[in-house]
Amino acid sequence: MLLFLLMHLYSYGKFKINRTFILILTLVSITSLLNIALGNNTPSLFLKQFYGFLFNGVTFYLFIRFNNNDISKLFRIYVKLSFIVAIIGIIQEFSFLIHFKPGYDFSYFIPRFCSLDNTVLGLKRISSILSEPAHFAGGAMAPAMFISVLNIIKKENNFISRKKSFLIIISILLSFSLIAYIGIIVALVLIMLNDQRVKVLFFCSIILMTGTVISYRFVDVFRMKINDSVEIISGKKSLDNVNLSTFSSYSNAFIAYKSIINNPLFGSGLGSHEFLYNKYIPQIIDKPRHGLGVNKGDASSLFLRLISETGLFGVFIFLYFIVKFYVPKKKDTYFWMISNAIVCLFILNLMRQGNYFYCGFIFFVWAYYFTNKNCCLVSNASSQSKVT
C-alpha cells in the first residue's frame, strides 16, 4: 500500500481525496479528541484508528481511481483470488486428514494463526491463509460466497464458473463457522428478495430450511453457540458459563451499551472501545475466566463498535451509505451482483467482525460506492443512446 502511494505521488505529484470522506473523518476525529479530554479514550488508541482510516481510505480510493474506477475488473480479480484462497483451504483439510502438519498448520508464517486442532465430525475447521475460520469464511470470502451461491442456484457462471463456485462453497462449509453459515443464509435471503420467480424462491427456501436444520443437528459448534445465546438471553446461564464466542459478543455488547448511554450522539471516540472495556468489564465479570478481553479491540462486531465509538451518528452514516449507494436488480443486473455481494460482507461484519481494516474492508467500502457510480454512468449512457 505504501509502495502504491509513493508510485502515485511520483506519477501525479499529488493525492486527490474524496471530500466527504475527509469531512466525516474530521468530524469523528474532533469528537474523539473531546472524549480524550474527558477521559473516555487515550491518544494512542485514537491515533492508531485515525491513521488507519486515513491510510486505508486514501490508498484504496486512489487505487480504484488509478484503475479508471473499473470495479468490474477489480471485483473479477478478487473473485479469482478468492478461489485460490478456497483451494488452499481445501488442501489444508486434505493435509489434516493425512496428518501432514505443515500443510494445515500455517502458524510458522501467518501471524496469529489459530493452530489448534479444532475438529467437527473428524474434519478440521479450515481457515486457509486467514488467522481463523470466521475471518476466512465470514470475512474475506463473503462477497465471493454470495456470487458462488448465486451461480449454483441460477446455474450461471457470473465472474467464475459453477464448478469453482461449488469448491468455494465447500471450503466455506468446511470452516464450520457460525458466521459463515449465517452468511449463506444472508446470501439466500438477498437473492430471494431480489428475484420474484417462484422456482428460485422455492429452491432458496428449501436450501435455507434444510441447511439450518442439518447445521443445528450435526455441527456441535453451531448448536452450542445458538443454545448459549438463547440461554443467556433467557437468564438460564451467566457469562461465566457460556462459550468463548458468545461471551465475546455479550461482554462487548455490554461495553457498547455503557458507551452509548454516556455518549449517545457521537460515542466515545475512535479506538475507545478497548479503553472502556477495561473500565467496565469488572461490572459483569468478578473473576478471571478464559477469553476475558477477547475481541475488546474490535468489539466483536462492526455494529457494536460503531455504537460504542461513533454513537448514533456513525451507525446512521454507515446505514445511510448502504441504502444510498445500493444498486437494485431492476436498475442493472450486472452491478446488482457486485453490490449485493458487498452488502453480504457488510451484514456479516456488522454481526461479527469489528476491525475497520481487516481483509481490505475499506477497499470494499469504496468498491460499493464506485459500483453505484459505474451503474449510473452505464444507465446514463444507455439513456442517451436511446434518445439518439
N, C-alpha and C positions, 0 to 999 in steps of 0.2 A: 504493500500500500504506500509506504514511504517512497519507494523507488518510482512508483507511478506518479506521485505528486511532484517529485523532482523533475521527472521527464516532462510532465505537463507544464510546469513552470518554465523549463528550458525552452519548450516549443512555443508557448503562447505569451510568456512574460508576466502572466497574471492569473488569478483564480476568479472565475465568475461564480458567485454563490447565490443560491436561492434566497431572496429577501425574506419570505415568510418563515423559512426555517430559522434564519438568524434572529428574526423578531421574536419567535416563540422561545428560542433558546435564551435570548437575552432576558425576557420576562421571567422565565423559570429560574434563571441564574440570580436575578435580583431578589426574588422571594427566598431563594436558597441562602443567600448571604444574610438576609434578615433573620432567618432561622438560626444561622450560625451565631449571630449576635445575641439571640435569645437563648442559646444553649441547647438547641434541638439538633445540632449537627456539628461536625468538625470540618475544618478547611480541607484536610487531606481526603476525606471521603467525598466531599463535594467536587474537588478538583479532578479526582480520578474519573468521575462520571462526566464532568463538563468537557474535559479534554477528549474523552472517549466519544461523546456526541459530536464535538467539533471535528475531530479527525475522521471518524467514520462517515458523518454526514457529508462533509465536503468531498472526501475521497470518492465515495460511491456515486454522488451526484455528478462529479466531473467525469467519472469513469463511464457512466451511461451517456453523458453528453459527448464524450470523446468517441463513442461508438454510434454517433448520429441518432441518439435516442432509440436505437433499434432494439427494443425489448424482445421482439420475436426471436432475433438471432441469439441474444444473450440467454433467454429462457430455454431455448433449444439446447444450448451448450450446457446449461445447468442440468437439464434432464438427462443428457448423455453422461455427464459426470456422476449423477445420482445412480445411474445403472451400474457404473463401475464400483461405486461405494457399496451398492447392494450385493454385487458379486463377491466382493471382499468379505462381506458379512456371511454369505453362504459358504465360502471357503473356510471361514472361521468356524462355522458349525461342523463342517466335514473334518477339519483338523482336530476338533474336540472329540469327535466320535472315534477317531483313530489314535487319540492320545498324543497328538503332535503339538506340544505346548507352544512352541514359537509361532505356530500357525493360528493360534486363537488368543493367546495372552500377549497383547501388544504393549504392556507396561514398560518394556525396555526402550520404547521410542515415542510413546504417546503420553504426554503429561496428564496426571490424574486419571489414568485409565483404570476402570474398575476391573481388577484382575481376579476377583472372587469367582469361584466356580458355581455361580447361581444357575441351577438347573430346574427345568419344568418338564415333566414327562420324560426324563432322561436326556433332554436336549439342553444345550447351553443357551442362555439368554444373550443373543449376539448384540454387539454394538458397532461392528465394523471398525472404522477408524475414529469413531467418536468416543468420548470418555465413558459413556454409559448408555444402556439400551434406550432410555427415554429421550436422550439427546439425539440419538440416531433416528429412531422411528417417529418420534413425535416432534422433532425439530428439523434437522437438516433435510429429511426425506419427505416432509409433509406435502409440499407442492407437487413433487413427483408422484407421491401416493395418490393424490387426487386425480392426476392425469391417468395413472395406471388403472384406477377403479373405473374411470370414465371409459377408457379404451376397452376394458373387459366387458362392461355392461352393454356398451353400444357396438361392440365388435368393430372397432375402428383402430386406426394407427396414428393418433394425434401425437406429434412430437417424438414418438417412439413406437416400436412395433408392439403388437399384443403379446407376443412371446416374451419380450423383455419386460412388459408390464406385469405379466404373471410372476416373473422372477423377482421383481421389485416388491410385489405384494407378499410373496413367500418370505423374503428377507425381513419384511416388517412384522409378519406374523411370528417369525422366529425370535423376535425381540421379547416376546411375551410381556410387553409393556402395556399397562392400562391405558396410558395416554395414546399409544399407537392404535389400540382397538377403538378408543373414542374417536380418533382421527378418521378411521374408516367409516364410522357411523356419521361423522360430520360430513364427509365426502358424499355419502349416500343421500343424506338429507339435502345437501346443496343441489345435487343432481335432480332429486325429486321435486324440489321447489321450483326448478327452472325447466322442467320437462313435463308437459301435460299428457304425453302419450300413456295410455293405460298399461301397455306391456312393460314399459320402463318403470312405472310406478309400482306395478305388481312385483316385478323382479327385484327391485331395490327393497321393497317391504319384506319379501321372503328372506333375502340375504341378511337384512337388518335384524329380524327376529331370530332367525336360526343362529346367526353368528353370536348374538348376545347370549342366548341360552347355552350354547356349546362352550363359550368362553367362561361363563359363570360356573358351569358344571364341571369342567375338566381342568381349567387353569387356576391353580391354587392362589397365585399372586393376585389375579383378578378378583376372585371370590373374597379373599382376605381383606383387600382394600375396600371393596364395596361394603362388606359386613361391618368392618371397623368404622367406616364413615357413618353408616346408619346408626350404629350403636352409640357413637359419641354424640350424635345429634339428639338421640332419644334419651341420653343421660344414663345409658346402661354401662358405659365404660368411661374411664378417665383417660387423660392424656398419657398417664404413666404406663398404660397397658395396651396401647394401640401400636400398629406397625409404624416403621420409620417414615414412610411416605405420608400417611395420614397425620402423624404427629407434626411433620413439617408443615403441611397445609394449614392445620388448625392453629398451631402456635403462631405462624406468620400472619394468619387472618386476625388473630387477637391483637398483634402488634399494629397491623394496619388500622384496626378499629380504634385503638388508642390514639393513633396519629390523626385520623380524620376527625375524631371527636374534639381534639385540641386545635386542629388547623383544617377546618372543612374545605375552604375555598382553594388554597394553594398547597396543602400538605406541609410536610416538614422539610422539604428541600431535597435536591438530588443527592443520593448517597446516604440519606439519613436513616433508612430502614435498619441498617446494621447497627447504628448507634442506638436507636430506640429499642431494638431487640434486647440488647444488653441491659437496657434500663428497665424494661417492663416484664421480661420473661420470668423473673422471680415471683411475680404476682400469680402465675398459674402453675409453676413448677417449683416445688420447695426442696427438691433433692436432685442430684445429678442422675441422668439417665442416658442410655445410648442414643446418639443422634442429637443431643442438645446442641443447638446452634446451627444445625444443618440448614442450608439454604437461607441463612439470615442475610446474606449479601444480596440475594436477588428476590427475596420474599416468597419464593416458591412458585409464584405466578406473576405474569405481567399485570394483570388486573389489580392484585393486591399491592404490587409495588407502585403502580400509578396512583392508587388511592392513598398510599402511605406517603409517597414523596412529592406528588404533584396535586393531590386532592381532586376535587370535583372538576377543576379546570383541566387537568391533564387527561382525565378519563373522557370528558366531553370532547376535547380536541381530537383524541385518538378515534373515538367512535364516529365523530363528525367526518373525520378524514376517510374512514372506511366507507361510510354511506355516500359521501360527496363524490368519491372517485371510483365507485363501483361500476362495473360495466355489465349491464343486463344482457341476457341472451338475445332478446328481441332487437337489441341495437347492433350487436356484432357477435356472431358465434365464436369466431376465432379468438378475439381478445377476451370474450367471456370466459373461455377456458383458463387463460393465464390469470385473469382477475380472480376467479373462484379458487384456483389453486393457491394463490397467495392469501386469500381470505381464510382458507383452511388452516394455513400456518398461523395467521393472526389469532384465530379462535383457540387453537391449541396452546399458543404462547400465553394468551390471556388466562388459560386454565392452569398451565403447568410451568412454563419457563419464563422467569422474570429477568433474565440477563438481557440488557438492552442491545448487546453487541454480538452475542454468541451465534455461531452458524451464519454469519453475514446477515443478521436480521435487518440492519439498516439498509442493506442493498435491496431487500425485498420491499421495504417501505417505499424507496424511490422507484423500484420497478412497478409497484402498484400504481403510483402516481403517473408514471410515464406510459403505462398501459392505457390508462384513460385518455391521455393526451394523444397517443397514437391512434386510438379508436376514433376520436373526434376529428383528427386530420383525415382519416380514411373516409369517414362519413361525409365530411365537407367536400372532399374531392369527388366522391360519388354523386353528391347532390349537384355539384357544378357541372359534371359531365352529362347528367341527365338534362339539365337546363340547356346546355349547349346543343 
